[in-house]
């Protein structure tokens, strides 16, 4: 199999709501967070000696972090291949596990689990959303109800039986401003009373 060209982006399979979350974060960084940090840096730069100015040093470091995250998000969005789990499917694609599937399976000990196969940027273990690149997702791929698969993971192997494969909306946690963000609204100062 030939190697992808250096300028060819690696495919980033993602659900529509996962792509929306990436775009929302990018928009927040570009329109709110970066301008707010830039204002702090400009203010700190006007306070004199930059080599000993903690606000200036921290602000410059934070700008580099934001710019790095902007570059990362831009690449991930540009490489995005949106797959809608709710889109109608026919044939094998309707009954076997592929990207966007929600799979119910049981292990040899009799423990039943349900996972949804999502993009690398959408992993949320609390919601049982696993990356399509994970060992579990790779074991489940192309399997259908009644199939037995072997999970090969760093901790060993495990036999799994597929009980159900369905395609439905996979709720992705929306982007929310991180606490302590420079652009976040500040609490009004408390007054002694």
Wavefront OBJ file of the C-alpha trace (Angstrom):
o trace
v 0.000 0.000 0.000
v 1.586 3.345 -0.995
v 2.385 5.957 1.639
v 0.188 9.093 1.585
v 1.880 12.131 0.077
v 3.359 14.569 2.608
v 0.769 17.229 1.791
v -2.126 14.750 1.834
v -4.026 14.960 5.114
v -4.865 11.829 7.069
v -8.606 11.179 7.040
v -10.382 12.427 10.134
v -13.719 10.612 10.267
v -16.125 12.587 12.426
v -19.852 12.926 13.104
v -21.674 16.163 12.199
v -21.995 17.171 15.864
v -18.295 16.422 16.453
v -17.338 18.699 13.553
v -19.620 21.411 14.933
v -17.824 21.201 18.292
v -14.417 21.618 16.604
v -15.689 24.580 14.581
v -17.224 26.195 17.691
v -13.920 25.906 19.563
v -11.992 27.353 16.602
v -14.453 30.257 16.328
v -14.117 30.951 20.085
v -10.312 30.976 19.879
v -10.222 33.216 16.793
v -12.920 35.722 17.732
v -12.776 35.885 21.531
v -9.870 34.198 23.315
v -6.962 35.215 21.058
v -8.064 38.890 20.821
v -8.541 39.040 24.614
v -5.072 37.590 25.306
v -3.573 39.865 22.653
v -5.066 42.887 24.485
v -3.520 41.694 27.772
v -0.126 41.296 26.078
v -0.363 44.786 24.544
v -1.286 46.254 27.950
v 1.568 44.355 29.664
v 4.054 45.421 26.976
v 3.233 49.043 27.752
v 4.236 48.549 31.391
v 7.962 48.646 30.774
v 10.682 45.986 31.030
v 9.303 42.930 29.262
v 11.988 40.556 30.558
v 10.671 40.806 34.122
v 7.002 41.364 33.293
v 5.073 38.217 34.283
v 1.852 39.330 32.563
v 3.741 39.849 29.318
v 5.657 36.547 29.556
v 2.533 34.551 30.434
v 0.498 36.296 27.724
v 3.076 35.530 25.025
v 3.223 31.883 26.138
v -0.591 31.702 26.117
v -0.709 33.223 22.610
v 1.677 30.499 21.388
v -0.584 27.840 22.955
v -3.687 29.356 21.355
v -1.979 29.624 17.955
v -0.896 25.976 18.218
v -4.437 24.902 19.046
v -5.801 26.995 16.149
v -3.372 25.267 13.748
v -4.335 21.838 15.147
v -8.091 22.508 14.866
v -7.723 23.930 11.352
v -5.892 20.781 10.199
v -8.449 18.490 11.854
v -11.353 20.395 10.271
v -9.680 20.449 6.845
v -9.109 16.674 7.025
v -12.648 15.962 8.299
v -14.691 13.320 6.536
v -18.191 13.716 7.956
v -20.160 10.504 8.431
v -23.713 10.917 9.674
v -24.759 7.946 11.838
v -28.425 8.774 11.113
v -28.019 8.579 7.327
v -29.976 5.723 5.710
v -27.876 2.615 5.084
v -28.454 -0.400 2.894
v -27.053 -3.904 2.732
v -24.103 -4.779 4.955
v -23.703 -1.147 6.032
v -27.085 -1.300 7.808
v -26.403 -4.431 9.851
v -22.656 -4.441 10.443
v -20.533 -2.189 12.632
v -18.784 0.647 10.836
v -17.975 4.231 11.804
v -20.986 5.782 13.542
v -22.425 2.487 14.790
v -23.708 1.926 18.292
v -22.842 -1.644 19.215
v -24.172 -3.774 22.071
v -21.974 -6.752 22.904
v -21.289 -9.209 25.708
v -17.914 -10.500 26.909
v -17.058 -14.054 28.041
v -17.877 -13.138 31.668
v -21.418 -12.202 30.613
v -20.995 -8.445 31.023
v -23.031 -6.504 28.473
v -21.726 -3.191 27.154
v -22.827 -0.598 24.609
v -20.337 1.615 22.755
v -20.605 4.126 19.924
v -17.811 4.281 17.340
v -16.845 7.926 16.745
v -13.944 10.054 15.546
v -10.705 10.546 17.462
v -11.802 14.095 18.381
v -15.092 12.853 19.853
v -13.907 10.215 22.328
v -15.853 10.449 25.586
v -15.405 7.385 27.755
v -18.063 8.582 30.237
v -20.593 8.368 27.378
v -19.017 5.154 25.967
v -17.880 6.881 22.772
v -14.759 5.136 21.459
v -12.429 6.107 18.617
v -12.710 4.193 15.368
v -8.924 3.755 15.704
v -9.123 2.008 19.108
v -8.470 -1.738 19.479
v -12.095 -2.306 20.564
v -13.552 -0.477 17.552
v -11.193 -2.315 15.207
v -12.352 -5.642 16.693
v -16.022 -4.669 16.269
v -15.710 -3.358 12.686
v -17.561 -5.364 10.037
v -19.268 -7.551 12.645
v -23.001 -7.999 13.003
v -25.478 -9.505 15.470
v -24.505 -13.064 16.387
v -20.875 -12.651 15.311
v -18.032 -13.452 17.662
v -14.907 -11.297 17.577
v -11.598 -11.276 19.415
v -10.448 -8.058 21.057
v -6.665 -7.856 21.018
v -5.596 -5.127 23.424
v -2.407 -4.387 25.365
v -3.979 -6.081 28.420
v -4.599 -9.344 26.561
v -7.300 -10.869 24.392
v -11.008 -11.105 25.066
v -13.817 -12.894 23.227
v -16.887 -10.770 22.494
v -20.270 -11.642 21.012
v -22.138 -8.960 19.097
v -25.767 -8.636 20.211
v -26.949 -5.574 18.271
v -25.698 -2.990 15.789
v -27.728 0.154 15.249
v -27.246 3.542 13.676
v -28.695 6.533 15.509
v -27.794 10.034 16.594
v -24.695 10.036 18.794
v -24.915 12.985 21.189
v -21.564 14.774 21.417
v -20.951 17.150 24.289
v -20.985 20.679 22.774
v -18.013 23.010 23.117
v -18.107 25.171 26.211
v -15.738 27.935 27.192
v -13.045 26.621 29.499
v -13.080 28.029 33.031
v -10.509 30.769 33.418
v -10.488 31.670 29.722
v -9.310 35.232 29.179
v -12.431 35.982 27.119
v -14.799 34.473 29.690
v -17.032 36.965 31.449
v -15.527 37.895 34.782
v -17.568 37.873 37.959
v -18.377 41.383 39.165
v -16.208 42.506 42.096
v -17.736 41.863 45.482
v -18.595 44.836 47.595
v -18.274 44.867 51.357
v -21.654 45.096 52.864
l 1 2 3 4 5 6 7 8 9 10 11 12 13 14 15 16 17 18 19 20 21 22 23 24 25 26 27 28 29 30 31 32 33 34 35 36 37 38 39 40 41 42 43 44 45 46 47 48 49 50 51 52 53 54 55 56 57 58 59 60 61 62 63 64 65 66 67 68 69 70 71 72 73 74 75 76 77 78 79 80 81 82 83 84 85 86 87 88 89 90 91 92 93 94 95 96 97 98 99 100 101 102 103 104 105 106 107 108 109 110 111 112 113 114 115 116 117 118 119 120 121 122 123 124 125 126 127 128 129 130 131 132 133 134 135 136 137 138 139 140 141 142 143 144 145 146 147 148 149 150 151 152 153 154 155 156 157 158 159 160 161 162 163 164 165 166 167 168 169 170 171 172 173 174 175 176 177 178 179 180 181 182 183 184 185 186 187 188 189 190 191 192 193
